[in-house]
Amino acid sequence: MHLTPREQDKLLIVVAGDLARRRRARGLKLNYPEA
């Protein structure tokens, strides 16, 4: 699967945001400031 840099960027943001949401849902503190 080949992605353009822009697509990779968008994917990374979506994945990171999803992970942060799931962590917060479980009540864990985030290890990094949210953008």
DARABEL-V38649 format. One record per helix or strand of 2 or more residues. SS is the DSSP state (alpha for helix, beta for strand). FROM is the first residue (numbers start at 1). LEN is the number of residues. If there is no record, write none. Layout:
ss=SS from=FROM len=LEN
ss=SS from=FROM len=LEN
This chain:
ss=alpha from=5 len=21
